[in-house]
Amino acid sequence: MYEDVEKVLWKNEEHEMADAVEFTATATKRLIVEVTAPGAANPKPKRSDEKFDIGCVGILIEHMATPAVGFDDK
């Protein structure tokens, strides 16, 4: 049984609109990633048959083993 807890872990607005973020976790976590892509500051006038602005957003979410950090037993 899991309990859903809504907690904002990172907001780009608070980090000078950084292009990327990396983080590590000590255990497996279930995350929801929410992306908001605002429209242009000066949107083009739309034709009467257009409902939406069209744009492109690229998102990469990847998983990798975290390299071991510490002292060698040599």
N, CA, C, O and CB atoms as a CASP TS submission, in Angstrom:
PFRMAT TS
TARGET T0000
AUTHOR 0000-0000-0000
METHOD Language model
MODEL 1
PARENT N/A
ATOM      1  N   MET     1       0.856  -1.169   0.000  1.00  0.00           N
ATOM      2  CA  MET     1       0.000   0.000   0.000  1.00  0.00           C
ATOM      3  C   MET     1       0.902   1.230   0.000  1.00  0.00           C
ATOM      4  O   MET     1       1.802   1.353   0.831  1.00  0.00           O
ATOM      5  CB  MET     1      -0.974  -0.001   1.228  1.00  0.00           C
ATOM      6  N   TYR     2       0.651   2.137  -0.937  1.00  0.00           N
ATOM      7  CA  TYR     2       1.422   3.365  -1.046  1.00  0.00           C
ATOM      8  C   TYR     2       0.538   4.562  -0.779  1.00  0.00           C
ATOM      9  O   TYR     2      -0.655   4.552  -1.083  1.00  0.00           O
ATOM     10  CB  TYR     2       2.071   3.479  -2.421  1.00  0.00           C
ATOM     11  N   GLU     3       1.128   5.580  -0.216  1.00  0.00           N
ATOM     12  CA  GLU     3       0.423   6.831   0.014  1.00  0.00           C
ATOM     13  C   GLU     3       0.960   7.865  -0.969  1.00  0.00           C
ATOM     14  O   GLU     3       2.171   8.070  -1.055  1.00  0.00           O
ATOM     15  CB  GLU     3       0.587   7.315   1.492  1.00  0.00           C
ATOM     16  N   ASP     4       0.070   8.516  -1.708  1.00  0.00           N
ATOM     17  CA  ASP     4       0.481   9.580  -2.619  1.00  0.00           C
ATOM     18  C   ASP     4       0.731  10.852  -1.828  1.00  0.00           C
ATOM     19  O   ASP     4      -0.132  11.309  -1.078  1.00  0.00           O
ATOM     20  CB  ASP     4      -0.585   9.818  -3.714  1.00  0.00           C
ATOM     21  N   VAL     5       1.910  11.417  -2.002  1.00  0.00           N
ATOM     22  CA  VAL     5       2.279  12.666  -1.343  1.00  0.00           C
ATOM     23  C   VAL     5       2.736  13.624  -2.430  1.00  0.00           C
ATOM     24  O   VAL     5       3.675  13.319  -3.165  1.00  0.00           O
ATOM     25  CB  VAL     5       3.400  12.449  -0.254  1.00  0.00           C
ATOM     26  N   GLU     6       2.090  14.771  -2.542  1.00  0.00           N
ATOM     27  CA  GLU     6       2.484  15.760  -3.540  1.00  0.00           C
ATOM     28  C   GLU     6       3.514  16.686  -2.917  1.00  0.00           C
ATOM     29  O   GLU     6       3.237  17.379  -1.938  1.00  0.00           O
ATOM     30  CB  GLU     6       1.255  16.563  -4.063  1.00  0.00           C
ATOM     31  N   LYS     7       4.707  16.688  -3.501  1.00  0.00           N
ATOM     32  CA  LYS     7       5.793  17.506  -2.982  1.00  0.00           C
ATOM     33  C   LYS     7       6.629  17.970  -4.170  1.00  0.00           C
ATOM     34  O   LYS     7       7.083  17.145  -4.962  1.00  0.00           O
ATOM     35  CB  LYS     7       6.664  16.715  -1.939  1.00  0.00           C
ATOM     36  N   VAL     8       6.838  19.261  -4.303  1.00  0.00           N
ATOM     37  CA  VAL     8       7.667  19.802  -5.376  1.00  0.00           C
ATOM     38  C   VAL     8       9.118  19.651  -4.948  1.00  0.00           C
ATOM     39  O   VAL     8       9.531  20.191  -3.922  1.00  0.00           O
ATOM     40  CB  VAL     8       7.314  21.306  -5.686  1.00  0.00           C
ATOM     41  N   LEU     9       9.900  18.902  -5.751  1.00  0.00           N
ATOM     42  CA  LEU     9      11.300  18.673  -5.423  1.00  0.00           C
ATOM     43  C   LEU     9      12.220  19.698  -6.066  1.00  0.00           C
ATOM     44  O   LEU     9      13.283  20.004  -5.526  1.00  0.00           O
ATOM     45  CB  LEU     9      11.708  17.288  -5.849  1.00  0.00           C
ATOM     46  N   TRP    10      11.817  20.235  -7.227  1.00  0.00           N
ATOM     47  CA  TRP    10      12.688  21.167  -7.950  1.00  0.00           C
ATOM     48  C   TRP    10      11.840  22.012  -8.872  1.00  0.00           C
ATOM     49  O   TRP    10      10.993  21.485  -9.594  1.00  0.00           O
ATOM     50  CB  TRP    10      13.786  20.413  -8.752  1.00  0.00           C
ATOM     51  N   LYS    11      12.052  23.302  -8.859  1.00  0.00           N
ATOM     52  CA  LYS    11      11.360  24.216  -9.769  1.00  0.00           C
ATOM     53  C   LYS    11      12.403  24.999 -10.538  1.00  0.00           C
ATOM     54  O   LYS    11      13.288  25.616  -9.946  1.00  0.00           O
ATOM     55  CB  LYS    11      10.397  25.174  -9.000  1.00  0.00           C
ATOM     56  N   ASN    12      12.300  24.975 -11.845  1.00  0.00           N
ATOM     57  CA  ASN    12      13.255  25.669 -12.695  1.00  0.00           C
ATOM     58  C   ASN    12      13.252  27.171 -12.437  1.00  0.00           C
ATOM     59  O   ASN    12      14.299  27.811 -12.533  1.00  0.00           O
ATOM     60  CB  ASN    12      12.951  25.392 -14.156  1.00  0.00           C
ATOM     61  N   GLU    13      12.102  27.744 -12.113  1.00  0.00           N
ATOM     62  CA  GLU    13      12.005  29.184 -11.851  1.00  0.00           C
ATOM     63  C   GLU    13      12.923  29.613 -10.711  1.00  0.00           C
ATOM     64  O   GLU    13      13.408  30.744 -10.694  1.00  0.00           O
ATOM     65  CB  GLU    13      10.562  29.565 -11.524  1.00  0.00           C
ATOM     66  N   GLU    14      13.157  28.722  -9.772  1.00  0.00           N
ATOM     67  CA  GLU    14      13.996  29.029  -8.617  1.00  0.00           C
ATOM     68  C   GLU    14      15.478  28.790  -8.892  1.00  0.00           C
ATOM     69  O   GLU    14      16.314  29.024  -8.019  1.00  0.00           O
ATOM     70  CB  GLU    14      13.559  28.202  -7.430  1.00  0.00           C
ATOM     71  N   HIS    15      15.809  28.327 -10.095  1.00  0.00           N
ATOM     72  CA  HIS    15      17.199  28.000 -10.452  1.00  0.00           C
ATOM     73  C   HIS    15      17.603  28.661 -11.763  1.00  0.00           C
ATOM     74  O   HIS    15      18.231  28.031 -12.613  1.00  0.00           O
ATOM     75  CB  HIS    15      17.383  26.478 -10.558  1.00  0.00           C
ATOM     76  N   GLU    16      17.249  29.908 -11.922  1.00  0.00           N
ATOM     77  CA  GLU    16      17.627  30.728 -13.071  1.00  0.00           C
ATOM     78  C   GLU    16      17.309  30.067 -14.410  1.00  0.00           C
ATOM     79  O   GLU    16      18.061  30.221 -15.372  1.00  0.00           O
ATOM     80  CB  GLU    16      19.097  31.043 -13.005  1.00  0.00           C
ATOM     81  N   MET    17      16.198  29.331 -14.476  1.00  0.00           N
ATOM     82  CA  MET    17      15.724  28.684 -15.697  1.00  0.00           C
ATOM     83  C   MET    17      16.796  27.789 -16.325  1.00  0.00           C
ATOM     84  O   MET    17      17.024  27.843 -17.534  1.00  0.00           O
ATOM     85  CB  MET    17      15.274  29.737 -16.704  1.00  0.00           C
ATOM     86  N   ALA    18      17.446  26.977 -15.509  1.00  0.00           N
ATOM     87  CA  ALA    18      18.508  26.073 -15.968  1.00  0.00           C
ATOM     88  C   ALA    18      17.989  25.155 -17.064  1.00  0.00           C
ATOM     89  O   ALA    18      16.814  24.790 -17.074  1.00  0.00           O
ATOM     90  CB  ALA    18      19.058  25.239 -14.795  1.00  0.00           C
ATOM     91  N   ASP    19      18.879  24.782 -17.993  1.00  0.00           N
ATOM     92  CA  ASP    19      18.514  23.905 -19.109  1.00  0.00           C
ATOM     93  C   ASP    19      18.412  22.441 -18.699  1.00  0.00           C
ATOM     94  O   ASP    19      17.739  21.660 -19.371  1.00  0.00           O
ATOM     95  CB  ASP    19      19.523  24.044 -20.223  1.00  0.00           C
ATOM     96  N   ALA    20      19.069  22.059 -17.607  1.00  0.00           N
ATOM     97  CA  ALA    20      19.100  20.651 -17.220  1.00  0.00           C
ATOM     98  C   ALA    20      19.168  20.541 -15.701  1.00  0.00           C
ATOM     99  O   ALA    20      19.571  21.475 -15.007  1.00  0.00           O
ATOM    100  CB  ALA    20      20.303  19.922 -17.876  1.00  0.00           C
ATOM    101  N   VAL    21      18.768  19.389 -15.211  1.00  0.00           N
ATOM    102  CA  VAL    21      18.884  19.102 -13.780  1.00  0.00           C
ATOM    103  C   VAL    21      19.282  17.634 -13.639  1.00  0.00           C
ATOM    104  O   VAL    21      18.785  16.777 -14.368  1.00  0.00           O
ATOM    105  CB  VAL    21      17.533  19.410 -13.010  1.00  0.00           C
ATOM    106  N   GLU    22      20.177  17.353 -12.703  1.00  0.00           N
ATOM    107  CA  GLU    22      20.577  15.985 -12.392  1.00  0.00           C
ATOM    108  C   GLU    22      20.369  15.772 -10.910  1.00  0.00           C
ATOM    109  O   GLU    22      20.589  16.675 -10.103  1.00  0.00           O
ATOM    110  CB  GLU    22      22.058  15.706 -12.801  1.00  0.00           C
ATOM    111  N   PHE    23      19.946  14.578 -10.558  1.00  0.00           N
ATOM    112  CA  PHE    23      19.815  14.265  -9.143  1.00  0.00           C
ATOM    113  C   PHE    23      20.025  12.776  -8.936  1.00  0.00           C
ATOM    114  O   PHE    23      19.907  11.986  -9.873  1.00  0.00           O
ATOM    115  CB  PHE    23      18.436  14.703  -8.603  1.00  0.00           C
ATOM    116  N   THR    24      20.332  12.405  -7.721  1.00  0.00           N
ATOM    117  CA  THR    24      20.458  10.999  -7.354  1.00  0.00           C
ATOM    118  C   THR    24      19.507  10.735  -6.193  1.00  0.00           C
ATOM    119  O   THR    24      19.131  11.644  -5.454  1.00  0.00           O
ATOM    120  CB  THR    24      21.938  10.632  -6.975  1.00  0.00           C
ATOM    121  N   ALA    25      19.136   9.493  -6.056  1.00  0.00           N
ATOM    122  CA  ALA    25      18.251   9.086  -4.971  1.00  0.00           C
ATOM    123  C   ALA    25      18.885   7.897  -4.260  1.00  0.00           C
ATOM    124  O   ALA    25      19.585   7.097  -4.881  1.00  0.00           O
ATOM    125  CB  ALA    25      16.822   8.731  -5.501  1.00  0.00           C
ATOM    126  N   THR    26      18.641   7.786  -2.975  1.00  0.00           N
ATOM    127  CA  THR    26      19.219   6.693  -2.201  1.00  0.00           C
ATOM    128  C   THR    26      18.438   5.394  -2.362  1.00  0.00           C
ATOM    129  O   THR    26      18.923   4.324  -1.994  1.00  0.00           O
ATOM    130  CB  THR    26      19.280   7.072  -0.740  1.00  0.00           C
ATOM    131  N   ALA    27      17.235   5.486  -2.909  1.00  0.00           N
ATOM    132  CA  ALA    27      16.413   4.302  -3.142  1.00  0.00           C
ATOM    133  C   ALA    27      15.494   4.583  -4.327  1.00  0.00           C
ATOM    134  O   ALA    27      15.366   5.727  -4.765  1.00  0.00           O
ATOM    135  CB  ALA    27      15.586   3.920  -1.864  1.00  0.00           C
ATOM    136  N   THR    28      14.864   3.547  -4.836  1.00  0.00           N
ATOM    137  CA  THR    28      13.926   3.696  -5.942  1.00  0.00           C
ATOM    138  C   THR    28      12.769   4.586  -5.513  1.00  0.00           C
ATOM    139  O   THR    28      12.227   4.424  -4.420  1.00  0.00           O
ATOM    140  CB  THR    28      13.407   2.319  -6.416  1.00  0.00           C
ATOM    141  N   LYS    29      12.399   5.512  -6.361  1.00  0.00           N
ATOM    142  CA  LYS    29      11.299   6.438  -6.070  1.00  0.00           C
ATOM    143  C   LYS    29      10.335   6.437  -7.245  1.00  0.00           C
ATOM    144  O   LYS    29      10.744   6.257  -8.392  1.00  0.00           O
ATOM    145  CB  LYS    29      11.829   7.881  -5.790  1.00  0.00           C
ATOM    146  N   ARG    30       9.070   6.635  -6.960  1.00  0.00           N
ATOM    147  CA  ARG    30       8.071   6.845  -8.002  1.00  0.00           C
ATOM    148  C   ARG    30       7.895   8.343  -8.130  1.00  0.00           C
ATOM    149  O   ARG    30       7.539   9.013  -7.161  1.00  0.00           O
ATOM    150  CB  ARG    30       6.705   6.121  -7.675  1.00  0.00           C
ATOM    151  N   LEU    31       8.142   8.879  -9.326  1.00  0.00           N
ATOM    152  CA  LEU    31       8.072  10.310  -9.536  1.00  0.00           C
ATOM    153  C   LEU    31       7.100  10.644 -10.652  1.00  0.00           C
ATOM    154  O   LEU    31       6.917   9.863 -11.586  1.00  0.00           O
ATOM    155  CB  LEU    31       9.449  10.870  -9.848  1.00  0.00           C
ATOM    156  N   ILE    32       6.492  11.785 -10.551  1.00  0.00           N
ATOM    157  CA  ILE    32       5.698  12.355 -11.630  1.00  0.00           C
ATOM    158  C   ILE    32       6.435  13.612 -12.062  1.00  0.00           C
ATOM    159  O   ILE    32       6.725  14.482 -11.242  1.00  0.00           O
ATOM    160  CB  ILE    32       4.201  12.663 -11.183  1.00  0.00           C
ATOM    161  N   VAL    33       6.735  13.703 -13.340  1.00  0.00           N
ATOM    162  CA  VAL    33       7.434  14.866 -13.876  1.00  0.00           C
ATOM    163  C   VAL    33       6.411  15.717 -14.602  1.00  0.00           C
ATOM    164  O   VAL    33       5.763  15.253 -15.541  1.00  0.00           O
ATOM    165  CB  VAL    33       8.610  14.450 -14.829  1.00  0.00           C
ATOM    166  N   GLU    34       6.264  16.953 -14.173  1.00  0.00           N
ATOM    167  CA  GLU    34       5.319  17.882 -14.803  1.00  0.00           C
ATOM    168  C   GLU    34       6.112  18.946 -15.542  1.00  0.00           C
ATOM    169  O   GLU    34       6.985  19.597 -14.969  1.00  0.00           O
ATOM    170  CB  GLU    34       4.364  18.533 -13.747  1.00  0.00           C
ATOM    171  N   VAL    35       5.802  19.113 -16.809  1.00  0.00           N
ATOM    172  CA  VAL    35       6.487  20.091 -17.635  1.00  0.00           C
ATOM    173  C   VAL    35       5.465  21.107 -18.119  1.00  0.00           C
ATOM    174  O   VAL    35       4.437  20.739 -18.688  1.00  0.00           O
ATOM    175  CB  VAL    35       7.217  19.412 -18.831  1.00  0.00           C
ATOM    176  N   THR    36       5.748  22.387 -17.894  1.00  0.00           N
ATOM    177  CA  THR    36       4.891  23.454 -18.391  1.00  0.00           C
ATOM    178  C   THR    36       5.694  24.229 -19.428  1.00  0.00           C
ATOM    179  O   THR    36       6.767  24.754 -19.130  1.00  0.00           O
ATOM    180  CB  THR    36       4.390  24.390 -17.227  1.00  0.00           C
ATOM    181  N   ALA    37       5.172  24.296 -20.630  1.00  0.00           N
ATOM    182  CA  ALA    37       5.854  25.011 -21.711  1.00  0.00           C
ATOM    183  C   ALA    37       5.000  26.216 -22.086  1.00  0.00           C
ATOM    184  O   ALA    37       4.026  26.079 -22.826  1.00  0.00           O
ATOM    185  CB  ALA    37       6.100  24.079 -22.957  1.00  0.00           C
ATOM    186  N   PRO    38       5.356  27.395 -21.581  1.00  0.00           N
ATOM    187  CA  PRO    38       4.554  28.583 -21.887  1.00  0.00           C
ATOM    188  C   PRO    38       4.718  28.979 -23.352  1.00  0.00           C
ATOM    189  O   PRO    38       5.712  28.648 -23.998  1.00  0.00           O
ATOM    190  CB  PRO    38       4.954  29.758 -20.971  1.00  0.00           C
ATOM    191  N   GLY    39       3.730  29.684 -23.849  1.00  0.00           N
ATOM    192  CA  GLY    39       3.779  30.173 -25.222  1.00  0.00           C
ATOM    193  C   GLY    39       4.750  31.333 -25.366  1.00  0.00           C
ATOM    194  O   GLY    39       5.371  31.768 -24.396  1.00  0.00           O
ATOM    195  N   ALA    40       4.866  31.818 -26.568  1.00  0.00           N
ATOM    196  CA  ALA    40       5.768  32.935 -26.854  1.00  0.00           C
ATOM    197  C   ALA    40       5.295  34.201 -26.150  1.00  0.00           C
ATOM    198  O   ALA    40       4.102  34.382 -25.909  1.00  0.00           O
ATOM    199  CB  ALA    40       5.867  33.176 -28.370  1.00  0.00           C
ATOM    200  N   ALA    41       6.243  35.073 -25.823  1.00  0.00           N
ATOM    201  CA  ALA    41       5.903  36.338 -25.167  1.00  0.00           C
ATOM    202  C   ALA    41       5.038  37.205 -26.092  1.00  0.00           C
ATOM    203  O   ALA    41       4.143  37.914 -25.632  1.00  0.00           O
ATOM    204  CB  ALA    41       7.190  37.101 -24.760  1.00  0.00           C
ATOM    205  N   ASN    42       5.313  37.140 -27.378  1.00  0.00           N
ATOM    206  CA  ASN    42       4.542  37.883 -28.380  1.00  0.00           C
ATOM    207  C   ASN    42       3.977  36.900 -29.396  1.00  0.00           C
ATOM    208  O   ASN    42       4.542  36.749 -30.479  1.00  0.00           O
ATOM    209  CB  ASN    42       5.423  38.965 -29.086  1.00  0.00           C
ATOM    210  N   PRO    43       2.878  36.229 -29.072  1.00  0.00           N
ATOM    211  CA  PRO    43       2.357  35.210 -29.992  1.00  0.00           C
ATOM    212  C   PRO    43       1.919  35.799 -31.324  1.00  0.00           C
ATOM    213  O   PRO    43       1.467  36.941 -31.407  1.00  0.00           O
ATOM    214  CB  PRO    43       1.192  34.482 -29.356  1.00  0.00           C
ATOM    215  N   LYS    44       2.070  34.972 -32.380  1.00  0.00           N
ATOM    216  CA  LYS    44       1.623  35.389 -33.710  1.00  0.00           C
ATOM    217  C   LYS    44       0.100  35.409 -33.743  1.00  0.00           C
ATOM    218  O   LYS    44      -0.541  34.620 -33.049  1.00  0.00           O
ATOM    219  CB  LYS    44       2.185  34.443 -34.813  1.00  0.00           C
ATOM    220  N   PRO    45      -0.478  36.285 -34.526  1.00  0.00           N
ATOM    221  CA  PRO    45      -1.934  36.256 -34.678  1.00  0.00           C
ATOM    222  C   PRO    45      -2.359  34.925 -35.302  1.00  0.00           C
ATOM    223  O   PRO    45      -1.716  34.435 -36.229  1.00  0.00           O
ATOM    224  CB  PRO    45      -2.423  37.450 -35.548  1.00  0.00           C
ATOM    225  N   LYS    46      -3.430  34.355 -34.796  1.00  0.00           N
ATOM    226  CA  LYS    46      -3.907  33.060 -35.283  1.00  0.00           C
ATOM    227  C   LYS    46      -4.953  33.242 -36.358  1.00  0.00           C
ATOM    228  O   LYS    46      -5.699  34.221 -36.386  1.00  0.00           O
ATOM    229  CB  LYS    46      -4.476  32.227 -34.138  1.00  0.00           C
ATOM    230  N   ARG    47      -4.978  32.255 -37.245  1.00  0.00           N
ATOM    231  CA  ARG    47      -6.074  32.209 -38.218  1.00  0.00           C
ATOM    232  C   ARG    47      -7.334  31.801 -37.464  1.00  0.00           C
ATOM    233  O   ARG    47      -7.251  31.228 -36.378  1.00  0.00           O
ATOM    234  CB  ARG    47      -5.763  31.206 -39.405  1.00  0.00           C
ATOM    235  N   SER    48      -8.464  32.085 -38.016  1.00  0.00           N
ATOM    236  CA  SER    48      -9.728  31.800 -37.326  1.00  0.00           C
ATOM    237  C   SER    48      -9.935  30.307 -37.091  1.00  0.00           C
ATOM    238  O   SER    48     -10.671  29.935 -36.176  1.00  0.00           O
ATOM    239  CB  SER    48     -10.896  32.355 -38.128  1.00  0.00           C
ATOM    240  N   ASP    49      -9.302  29.429 -37.895  1.00  0.00           N
ATOM    241  CA  ASP    49      -9.495  27.985 -37.728  1.00  0.00           C
ATOM    242  C   ASP    49      -8.432  27.345 -36.821  1.00  0.00           C
ATOM    243  O   ASP    49      -8.476  26.135 -36.603  1.00  0.00           O
ATOM    244  CB  ASP    49      -9.478  27.305 -39.090  1.00  0.00           C
ATOM    245  N   GLU    50      -7.483  28.123 -36.291  1.00  0.00           N
ATOM    246  CA  GLU    50      -6.454  27.578 -35.401  1.00  0.00           C
ATOM    247  C   GLU    50      -6.891  27.709 -33.947  1.00  0.00           C
ATOM    248  O   GLU    50      -7.326  28.773 -33.506  1.00  0.00           O
ATOM    249  CB  GLU    50      -5.104  28.296 -35.621  1.00  0.00           C
ATOM    250  N   LYS    51      -6.766  26.602 -33.207  1.00  0.00           N
ATOM    251  CA  LYS    51      -7.133  26.632 -31.794  1.00  0.00           C
ATOM    252  C   LYS    51      -5.906  26.762 -30.888  1.00  0.00           C
ATOM    253  O   LYS    51      -5.988  27.368 -29.820  1.00  0.00           O
ATOM    254  CB  LYS    51      -7.914  25.375 -31.431  1.00  0.00           C
ATOM    255  N   PHE    52      -4.773  26.198 -31.307  1.00  0.00           N
ATOM    256  CA  PHE    52      -3.628  26.079 -30.421  1.00  0.00           C
ATOM    257  C   PHE    52      -2.370  26.645 -31.052  1.00  0.00           C
ATOM    258  O   PHE    52      -2.238  26.680 -32.275  1.00  0.00           O
ATOM    259  CB  PHE    52      -3.410  24.635 -30.043  1.00  0.00           C
ATOM    260  N   ASP    53      -1.437  27.094 -30.201  1.00  0.00           N
ATOM    261  CA  ASP    53      -0.089  27.395 -30.657  1.00  0.00           C
ATOM    262  C   ASP    53       0.620  26.060 -30.877  1.00  0.00           C
ATOM    263  O   ASP    53       0.329  25.082 -30.189  1.00  0.00           O
ATOM    264  CB  ASP    53       0.687  28.303 -29.623  1.00  0.00           C
ATOM    265  N   ILE    54       1.527  26.017 -31.813  1.00  0.00           N
ATOM    266  CA  ILE    54       2.276  24.797 -32.070  1.00  0.00           C
ATOM    267  C   ILE    54       3.737  25.071 -31.765  1.00  0.00           C
ATOM    268  O   ILE    54       4.279  26.102 -32.163  1.00  0.00           O
ATOM    269  CB  ILE    54       2.088  24.308 -33.539  1.00  0.00           C
ATOM    270  N   GLY    55       4.373  24.147 -31.059  1.00  0.00           N
ATOM    271  CA  GLY    55       5.772  24.311 -30.716  1.00  0.00           C
ATOM    272  C   GLY    55       6.417  22.954 -30.522  1.00  0.00           C
ATOM    273  O   GLY    55       5.820  21.925 -30.838  1.00  0.00           O
ATOM    274  N   CYS    56       7.610  22.950 -30.014  1.00  0.00           N
ATOM    275  CA  CYS    56       8.367  21.717 -29.828  1.00  0.00           C
ATOM    276  C   CYS    56       9.024  21.739 -28.452  1.00  0.00           C
ATOM    277  O   CYS    56       9.601  22.749 -28.049  1.00  0.00           O
ATOM    278  CB  CYS    56       9.432  21.539 -30.949  1.00  0.00           C
ATOM    279  N   VAL    57       8.933  20.632 -27.743  1.00  0.00           N
ATOM    280  CA  VAL    57       9.575  20.488 -26.439  1.00  0.00           C
ATOM    281  C   VAL    57      10.292  19.154 -26.444  1.00  0.00           C
ATOM    282  O   VAL    57       9.711  18.145 -26.841  1.00  0.00           O
ATOM    283  CB  VAL    57       8.538  20.580 -25.259  1.00  0.00           C
ATOM    284  N   GLY    58      11.539  19.127 -26.011  1.00  0.00           N
ATOM    285  CA  GLY    58      12.289  17.882 -25.902  1.00  0.00           C
ATOM    286  C   GLY    58      12.559  17.570 -24.440  1.00  0.00           C
ATOM    287  O   GLY    58      12.989  18.439 -23.681  1.00  0.00           O
ATOM    288  N   ILE    59      12.305  16.325 -24.046  1.00  0.00           N
ATOM    289  CA  ILE    59      12.506  15.905 -22.661  1.00  0.00           C
ATOM    290  C   ILE    59      13.276  14.591 -22.683  1.00  0.00           C
ATOM    291  O   ILE    59      12.909  13.671 -23.414  1.00  0.00           O
ATOM    292  CB  ILE    59      11.139  15.753 -21.898  1.00  0.00           C
ATOM    293  N   LEU    60      14.339  14.492 -21.888  1.00  0.00           N
ATOM    294  CA  LEU    60      15.100  13.260 -21.766  1.00  0.00           C
ATOM    295  C   LEU    60      15.122  12.871 -20.298  1.00  0.00           C
ATOM    296  O   LEU    60      15.587  13.634 -19.451  1.00  0.00           O
ATOM    297  CB  LEU    60      16.547  13.418 -22.335  1.00  0.00           C
ATOM    298  N   ILE    61      14.623  11.693 -20.005  1.00  0.00           N
ATOM    299  CA  ILE    61      14.686  11.149 -18.648  1.00  0.00           C
ATOM    300  C   ILE    61      15.446   9.842 -18.773  1.00  0.00           C
ATOM    301  O   ILE    61      15.036   8.949 -19.515  1.00  0.00           O
ATOM    302  CB  ILE    61      13.239  10.942 -18.002  1.00  0.00           C
ATOM    303  N   GLU    62      16.540   9.728 -18.057  1.00  0.00           N
ATOM    304  CA  GLU    62      17.336   8.520 -18.169  1.00  0.00           C
ATOM    305  C   GLU    62      17.718   7.996 -16.802  1.00  0.00           C
ATOM    306  O   GLU    62      17.627   8.702 -15.798  1.00  0.00           O
ATOM    307  CB  GLU    62      18.578   8.776 -18.997  1.00  0.00           C
ATOM    308  N   HIS    63      18.141   6.763 -16.781  1.00  0.00           N
ATOM    309  CA  HIS    63      18.524   6.086 -15.552  1.00  0.00           C
ATOM    310  C   HIS    63      19.918   5.523 -15.751  1.00  0.00           C
ATOM    311  O   HIS    63      20.222   4.951 -16.797  1.00  0.00           O
ATOM    312  CB  HIS    63      17.506   4.964 -15.171  1.00  0.00           C
ATOM    313  N   MET    64      20.745   5.681 -14.767  1.00  0.00           N
ATOM    314  CA  MET    64      22.070   5.066 -14.829  1.00  0.00           C
ATOM    315  C   MET    64      22.525   4.727 -13.419  1.00  0.00           C
ATOM    316  O   MET    64      22.103   5.340 -12.438  1.00  0.00           O
ATOM    317  CB  MET    64      23.095   6.006 -15.528  1.00  0.00           C
ATOM    318  N   ALA    65      23.379   3.753 -13.353  1.00  0.00           N
ATOM    319  CA  ALA    65      23.944   3.398 -12.048  1.00  0.00           C
ATOM    320  C   ALA    65      24.853   4.530 -11.591  1.00  0.00           C
ATOM    321  O   ALA    65      25.633   5.066 -12.378  1.00  0.00           O
ATOM    322  CB  ALA    65      24.727   2.043 -12.115  1.00  0.00           C
ATOM    323  N   THR    66      24.751   4.880 -10.342  1.00  0.00           N
ATOM    324  CA  THR    66      25.583   5.949  -9.791  1.00  0.00           C
ATOM    325  C   THR    66      26.974   5.395  -9.537  1.00  0.00           C
ATOM    326  O   THR    66      27.117   4.360  -8.885  1.00  0.00           O
ATOM    327  CB  THR    66      24.967   6.533  -8.481  1.00  0.00           C
ATOM    328  N   PRO    67      28.009   6.072 -10.044  1.00  0.00           N
ATOM    329  CA  PRO    67      29.369   5.591  -9.805  1.00  0.00           C
ATOM    330  C   PRO    67      29.666   5.573  -8.302  1.00  0.00           C
ATOM    331  O   PRO    67      29.251   6.461  -7.558  1.00  0.00           O
ATOM    332  CB  PRO    67      30.401   6.477 -10.551  1.00  0.00           C
ATOM    333  N   ALA    68      30.397   4.534  -7.880  1.00  0.00           N
ATOM    334  CA  ALA    68      30.778   4.436  -6.476  1.00  0.00           C
ATOM    335  C   ALA    68      31.767   5.536  -6.138  1.00  0.00           C
ATOM    336  O   ALA    68      32.708   5.784  -6.892  1.00  0.00           O
ATOM    337  CB  ALA    68      31.380   3.052  -6.161  1.00  0.00           C
ATOM    338  N   VAL    69      31.560   6.178  -5.036  1.00  0.00           N
ATOM    339  CA  VAL    69      32.451   7.245  -4.576  1.00  0.00           C
ATOM    340  C   VAL    69      32.941   6.855  -3.192  1.00  0.00           C
ATOM    341  O   VAL    69      32.150   6.475  -2.329  1.00  0.00           O
ATOM    342  CB  VAL    69      31.727   8.649  -4.556  1.00  0.00           C
ATOM    343  N   GLY    70      34.211   6.947  -2.990  1.00  0.00           N
ATOM    344  CA  GLY    70      34.737   6.609  -1.678  1.00  0.00           C
ATOM    345  C   GLY    70      36.190   6.201  -1.767  1.00  0.00           C
ATOM    346  O   GLY    70      36.900   6.622  -2.681  1.00  0.00           O
ATOM    347  N   PHE    71      36.641   5.385  -0.826  1.00  0.00           N
ATOM    348  CA  PHE    71      38.030   4.982  -0.752  1.00  0.00           C
ATOM    349  C   PHE    71      38.180   3.560  -1.289  1.00  0.00           C
ATOM    350  O   PHE    71      37.312   2.716  -1.067  1.00  0.00           O
ATOM    351  CB  PHE    71      38.551   5.082   0.697  1.00  0.00           C
ATOM    352  N   ASP    72      39.280   3.296  -1.995  1.00  0.00           N
ATOM    353  CA  ASP    72      39.600   1.941  -2.439  1.00  0.00           C
ATOM    354  C   ASP    72      40.203   1.161  -1.273  1.00  0.00           C
ATOM    355  O   ASP    72      40.874   1.729  -0.412  1.00  0.00           O
ATOM    356  CB  ASP    72      40.577   1.967  -3.652  1.00  0.00           C
ATOM    357  N   ASP    73      39.956  -0.139  -1.259  1.00  0.00           N
ATOM    358  CA  ASP    73      40.535  -1.009  -0.213  1.00  0.00           C
ATOM    359  C   ASP    73      41.885  -1.545  -0.680  1.00  0.00           C
ATOM    360  O   ASP    73      42.093  -2.758  -0.668  1.00  0.00           O
ATOM    361  CB  ASP    73      39.570  -2.194   0.130  1.00  0.00           C
ATOM    362  N   LYS    74      42.799  -0.683  -1.087  1.00  0.00           N
ATOM    363  CA  LYS    74      44.113  -1.130  -1.565  1.00  0.00           C
ATOM    364  C   LYS    74      45.180  -0.842  -0.562  1.00  0.00           C
ATOM    365  O   LYS    74      46.348  -1.151  -0.797  1.00  0.00           O
ATOM    366  CB  LYS    74      44.464  -0.476  -2.879  1.00  0.00           C
TER
END
